[in-house]
Amino acid sequence: MEATFRIVLFLMVMAASAEENLCSCPTNRRTHCAMEQDSCICKALGSNQQVNCSTLTSKCLLMKAEVSPPKGKTYEKPETAFLDNDGLYDPDCENSGIFKARQCNQTDTCWCVNSAGVRRTDKSDTNIQCKKLVRTSWIFIELKHKERKTPFSQSEVASSLLRLIQNRYMLRPTFISSIEYDHPFIKIELKQNASQKSYEDVDIADVAYYFEKDIKLDSHFASNNKFNIAVKGEPLHIENVLIYYMDEIPPEFSMQFLKAGVVAVAVVVLLAILIGIIVLVIMRRWRTGKYEKVEIKEMGEMQINRVS
């Protein structure tokens, strides 16, 4: 009887384990998934918001999951620690998963962001007014691959990246404006206006974030969904990525952030001018002194000649 009970218990554990393995999110590894009424329900870490694992998760929910410690763990902040609001921060997301227009990173310092979660105003206090979430409609991605003796073919690079963006990130070709290759640089342009994007379409901001994380070897996809870029079977080793965001409405930065740089440049210019003046004065005195010495020497020789 006891042996039968152990066998039944073992089979139950194995069944539960198999069920758990089947219930996972292939497009977001930072989720907690569980079977509920014969359906696999996955919720993003940090926000505990249910996500659709058949498509990309919004960048806002991804960032919130990234800054959230593992369940059951808390970390004590050092006394002198401070937050970098221009990098990865703990965002506030709408119920739909998009960024809220105003972000504060759990502090009294706030700013406005675009639909990609990138700051588009100066930092202010909690009274800052962000009237609406401005859409990022144009994303420019610049890649640099490792140096090689023979450049890849332009058409082959474009074709490989086009397939990658379509298949891995589920972005329709309509939103891939161009892919250009000038060894060793690759430039990708993604364009997507609000009127063009349907409910089923992935957002270009989410695509860019997934792509960036893949390149930096911190993929959001499940571990069995490996990232690989190849051109005609040959690996394309990316060593640097830069992403530029362009909004439908220009950003609202003031000139305050330029003051320190302008002052520094002015100081350098003034020092250069001062050093130049000092050098000219020294050179002039040196030349004048040399001339006077020669003149005195010649006059002395003339006096000697007269006496003799």
Number of C-alpha atoms within 10 A of each C-alpha: 6 7 8 9 10 11 12 12 12 12 12 12 12 12 12 13 12 11 14 14 11 13 17 20 23 17 23 26 20 22 26 17 20 18 15 9 7 7 9 16 19 24 19 23 23 20 19 14 14 17 22 15 18 11 17 24 23 23 24 25 26 26 20 21 22 18 14 15 12 12 9 5 7 9 6 5 8 7 6 5 7 8 11 9 19 9 9 15 19 21 25 22 21 12 11 11 18 19 23 20 21 23 27 19 17 12 11 11 15 23 23 26 23 26 24 26 27 18 22 17 17 16 17 14 12 14 10 16 13 16 9 13 17 20 20 24 22 20 23 18 19 18 19 19 15 12 13 9 5 7 11 17 14 14 12 14 19 19 14 16 17 18 15 18 17 15 11 17 20 17 22 14 13 10 20 18 14 14 19 15 20 12 16 14 16 20 18 19 18 23 19 19 15 11 6 10 13 9 6 7 14 18 28 26 24 20 22 22 19 25 22 19 13 16 19 13 11 11 20 22 20 15 12 7 12 10 14 11 17 14 16 13 8 9 10 17 14 17 12 14 17 11 15 11 18 16 17 13 12 9 16 11 12 9 8 9 10 10 10 10 11 11 11 11 12 12 12 12 12 11 12 12 12 12 12 12 12 12 12 12 12 12 12 12 12 12 12 12 12 11 12 12 12 12 12 11 11 12 12 11 11 12 10 10 9 7 6 6
